[in-house]
């Protein structure tokens, strides 16, 4: 059974890149509604993987709440390459993998194909 991947990205342009990569790789993606709290959406949708824009205001707090309630959920986060402190905080919080936005964009197809899994 394929994994459930929840995307928490509010940037419409970058979100469309993720959506297109999902189509190219045959990866089904679910989207966190723009104005809903990620912790609530994760509770309802029970994702196996969350892809999150770490630069969104309050995202680290939301991820901390998700990590507490769903410790087994893989969390992949990205942020601007100049946001080194933010990326370090995310790693300390327990984000599974942290990428610069450029790295994430470059590796997007490979990441989605890997994360969709089969079981």
DANOR-V72138 format. One record per residue. PSI is psi in degrees with one decimal (none if undefined). NEAR is the number of other ideal C-beta (glycine too) atoms within 8 Angstrom. Layout:
PSI	NEAR
PSI	NEAR
//
This chain:
133.1	4
149.7	7
152.2	10
122.2	10
121.5	16
128.3	15
124.5	12
78.1	14
122.4	11
-19.1	8
111.0	7
-38.7	6
-47.5	6
-35.5	11
-39.1	12
-32.1	8
-42.1	10
-42.4	14
-44.3	9
-39.6	8
-37.2	12
-42.1	11
-44.0	7
-36.4	7
-0.9	10
30.1	6
120.0	11
130.2	7
142.4	11
149.1	10
136.3	7
123.4	11
141.8	6
-34.0	5
8.9	3
150.2	8
134.6	6
-39.1	15
-35.9	10
-42.1	8
-41.9	13
-34.7	16
-40.2	9
-46.7	6
-16.3	9
59.4	7
154.3	12
-31.1	8
139.4	13
132.7	16
122.6	12
140.5	16
105.0	13
-20.4	15
-8.6	8
135.7	10
129.7	3
-0.8	6
-40.0	14
-37.9	11
-40.9	7
-42.5	13
-35.5	16
-41.8	9
-40.1	10
-44.9	14
-37.9	12
-43.4	7
-30.0	9
70.9	10
-21.9	6
-5.7	4
129.1	12
133.8	10
122.9	14
121.4	15
151.9	16
154.7	13
165.6	14
145.2	7
-20.4	8
-4.9	4
53.6	10
-40.0	7
-41.8	6
-43.2	11
-38.1	13
-40.8	8
-41.2	9
-41.4	14
-42.5	9
-32.8	6
-22.0	10
16.1	7
130.0	13
-47.9	6
137.1	8
129.9	10
153.2	10
158.5	10
-38.3	11
-43.9	7
-45.2	9
-45.3	12
-44.2	9
-37.2	6
8.0	9
-49.6	11
-45.5	9
-41.6	7
-47.8	10
-42.1	15
-41.0	10
-44.1	7
-23.4	12
-32.5	13
-177.2	8
69.4	5
none	3
//
